[in-house]
Amino acid sequence: MRRMIALIAPFAIAALVALSPATAQAQDFKLTIKDHKFSPEEIKVPANTRVIITIVNEDASAEEFDSSALKVEKVVAGKSSGTVRIGPLKPGRYPFIGEFHEATAKGVVIAE
Amino acid sequence: MLGALVIVFREVLEAGLIVGIVMAATRGVDGRGRWISIGIGTGVVGAAIVAAFAGVISQAFEGSGQELFNASILAVAVVMLMWHNAWMARHGREIAAEMRQIGTAVSEGAKPLTALAVVVGVAVLREGSEVVLFLYGILASGTSGASIALGGLLGIFAGAAFTGLTYFGLLAIPQRYIFSVTSWLIALLAAGMAASAVQFLNNAGFAEVLGNTVWDTSWILSDGSILGKLMHTLIGYTERPTELQLTVYVGTLFAMGLLMRLARYRPEQRVAV
């Protein structure tokens, strides 16, 4: 039993370290949804680092922030907000949409 | 109307595929209709509740509540699928044998059925809550609500029809192969869910290791397309997997295979040796 614990403990500690939030160095960006449009429609973020995006939905209806390029699918309820962490991104353009209002809700994250 | 149909269909697709596979996997097990119905019913009620509290959920845990919620219910589904496959590895042979005798129902089916009811329930819950939010938003805004609500309804029917297609498609597989085919499908389903779960954790600020993208196949098959969504559910396809997702995917498949091997019961082997 003791040997089992001795064997498992390093893995458990490694897992805890890996799973704990390490976002002290990440930069914050804000995205607002109003009238089913994102503002700003272009966000410039630093490449090769973690980035935090806070999405504020000022509309009454929900929106799904969706980007396969950023690997994010996030529903933000009406008159609500949510935070999502992305990256590290290689330099480039990463489009996103509001899936519930795809015609108007579009934008792009530019990593540089 | 068409737009709403497509959006709702895309959301319903994943849950529909899972229900179809679960129905095929439990063919011949007594009481499966009741359990799967309970799973779907609970999922729908849960979806409405989750949608009603969407604002609270998304603002919980510093804005990452939704990601943590999704990761948790995906993890529950993965565990339930593992349990089912282990159980099937042990009892599948008896069930197949009993199925050949007309009128014989398998009563021990209750165990994996509760597990699969949970899987169906959380799949409906996750996709359903998005459908509810989408349709509610349209009804609330009042603009041409009726036609879009009709589109949404048709989308749900299309999703249900797709479930039927999956189920009858799988039933076309000869009976002696159906358990191994559905076991493989469920193993891939679970691996894909586990890979999605770690990405949700990553978006919430946890599991921030091995974050580099391994490949980008968005030019062949994009995650946003219907086929991409199908393959995402079926085998866990994603256009840009991270190292962590790939590791977890392979790890889940490996764990599933190991579990099924350990659970397998071979009485005839003892006689042979």
Chai-1 contact restraints between the chains, C-beta under 6 A:
chainA,res_idxA,chainB,res_idxB,connection_type,confidence,min_distance_angstrom,max_distance_angstrom,comment,restraint_id
A,A18,B,V209,contact,1.0,0.0,6.0,A-B,restraint_1
A,L19,B,F206,contact,1.0,0.0,6.0,A-B,restraint_2
A,L19,B,A207,contact,1.0,0.0,6.0,A-B,restraint_3
A,P21,B,G205,contact,1.0,0.0,6.0,A-B,restraint_4
A,A22,B,E208,contact,1.0,0.0,6.0,A-B,restraint_5
A,T23,B,G205,contact,1.0,0.0,6.0,A-B,restraint_6
A,S61,B,G137,contact,1.0,0.0,6.0,A-B,restraint_7
A,S61,B,A140,contact,1.0,0.0,6.0,A-B,restraint_8
A,S61,B,S141,contact,1.0,0.0,6.0,A-B,restraint_9
A,A62,B,L133,contact,1.0,0.0,6.0,A-B,restraint_10
A,A62,B,G137,contact,1.0,0.0,6.0,A-B,restraint_11
A,S68,B,D223,contact,1.0,0.0,6.0,A-B,restraint_12
A,S68,B,G224,contact,1.0,0.0,6.0,A-B,restraint_13
A,S68,B,E239,contact,1.0,0.0,6.0,A-B,restraint_14
A,K71,B,Q199,contact,1.0,0.0,6.0,A-B,restraint_15
A,V72,B,N203,contact,1.0,0.0,6.0,A-B,restraint_16
A,V75,B,E130,contact,1.0,0.0,6.0,A-B,restraint_17
A,V76,B,S58,contact,1.0,0.0,6.0,A-B,restraint_18
A,A77,B,A54,contact,1.0,0.0,6.0,A-B,restraint_19
A,A77,B,G55,contact,1.0,0.0,6.0,A-B,restraint_20
A,A77,B,S58,contact,1.0,0.0,6.0,A-B,restraint_21
A,S80,B,G55,contact,1.0,0.0,6.0,A-B,restraint_22
A,S80,B,S58,contact,1.0,0.0,6.0,A-B,restraint_23
A,G82,B,S58,contact,1.0,0.0,6.0,A-B,restraint_24
A,G82,B,G63,contact,1.0,0.0,6.0,A-B,restraint_25
A,T83,B,G63,contact,1.0,0.0,6.0,A-B,restraint_26
A,T83,B,S64,contact,1.0,0.0,6.0,A-B,restraint_27
A,V84,B,N203,contact,1.0,0.0,6.0,A-B,restraint_28
A,R85,B,N203,contact,1.0,0.0,6.0,A-B,restraint_29
A,R85,B,G205,contact,1.0,0.0,6.0,A-B,restraint_30
A,P88,B,G211,contact,1.0,0.0,6.0,A-B,restraint_31
A,F100,B,F134,contact,1.0,0.0,6.0,A-B,restraint_32
